[in-house]
């Protein structure tokens, strides 16, 4: 049964690594200058709203 225990350790380690990788947040880009807010688009998509904090 030692192989089953090793498998469980590897599976738990892989799951932990995958969950911890999600904790890293991407860096935010520069904000749109005030004079260009009306012309700004999100990834070229029209009529997309963005919620401000």
C-alpha positions in Angstrom: 0.0 0.0 0.0 3.0 2.3 0.0 2.4 3.2 -3.7 -1.1 4.4 -2.9 0.2 6.6 -0.1 2.8 8.1 -2.4 0.1 8.7 -5.1 -2.0 10.5 -2.5 0.9 12.7 -1.5 1.7 13.6 -5.1 -2.0 14.3 -5.8 -2.3 16.5 -2.7 0.9 18.3 -3.6 -0.3 19.0 -7.1 -3.6 20.2 -5.9 -2.0 22.6 -3.4 0.4 23.9 -6.1 -2.5 24.6 -8.5 -4.5 26.4 -5.8 -1.6 28.5 -4.7 -0.8 29.5 -8.3 -4.2 31.2 -8.4 -3.2 33.6 -5.6 -0.8 35.5 -7.8 -2.6 38.5 -9.2 -1.6 40.0 -12.6 -0.3 43.6 -12.5 -2.7 46.3 -13.5 -2.0 48.4 -16.5 -1.8 52.1 -16.7 -5.2 53.9 -16.4 -6.8 55.7 -19.4 -6.0 59.4 -19.4 -9.0 61.6 -18.4 -9.2 63.2 -21.9 -9.6 59.8 -23.6 -12.1 58.0 -21.4 -15.0 58.3 -23.8 -13.0 56.8 -26.7 -11.4 54.0 -24.7 -12.5 50.4 -25.4 -11.8 47.1 -23.6 -10.0 44.7 -25.9 -11.7 46.3 -28.9 -15.2 45.4 -27.7 -17.8 48.1 -28.0 -20.6 48.7 -25.4 -18.7 47.1 -22.6 -19.0 48.7 -19.2 -16.4 48.6 -16.5 -17.3 49.0 -12.8 -15.2 51.5 -10.9 -14.3 51.0 -7.3 
